[in-house]
């Protein structure tokens, strides 16, 4: 018995959870979210950038260089959040073998690599005037560099195992193993001596004034909205690409079958 391809199958499953993540249903409901998310992203970035660079005071220690934080911190947050999302998707691939989990991992990997690269670059720019060096092999910097290399490796694996179900499971396993690096990044400032400052959120309140924390929070939300917008677009693109490849294979197969029938 031939199993239907969920990427091209138009029949809808009865279970509501399966319907929600079915490729056809996903294309339908996600279409209505892209424009609002894009508009929200633009609005948040407009407000956040204005507050960050024109309406927030310089830090009493770091001066104007503190403004790099408004790009660095959201990028660093996303570098870890995206990989966590990929790890959850990897569980969906290994446990339920759901194709949308595969699409989520594949669409998120290059985005995670991009945001991690921005975090490393802005961190180096921020570190030179603050610490006197562009790079130091401390716990957080090194573990973030490892995260960036892991993203690049996963992107390469997706290209290597293109269209192979077995390859998808291998990538999911590698993704889950790599997730061990996320708590290392998070708690490295507590476990080892590091140039990085500890978390700004403490039991007795925030460790920075509201005039700096407010634009930072807006920029974190703006970057997060940007990721989800690009992630939705990336997943939709992967689904449509799979359907186009499937139609092309059917066309080639039908053409070859016709040619064989004519020659015989």
Buried (B, 14 or more C-beta within 10 A) or exposed (E): EEEEEBBBBEEEBEEEEBBEBBBBBBBEEBEEEBEEBBEBBBEBBEBBBEBBEEEBEEBEEBEEBBBBBBBBBBBBBBBBBBBEBBBBBBBBBBEEBBBBBBBBBBBBBBBBBBBBBBBBBBBBBBBEEBEEEEBBEBBBBBBBBBBBEBBBBBBEBBEEBEEEEEBBBEBBEBBBEBBEBBEBBBBBBEEEEBBBEEEBEEEEEEEBEEEBBBBBBBBBBBBBBBBBBBBBBBBBEBBEEBBEBBEEEEEEEEEEEEEEEEEE
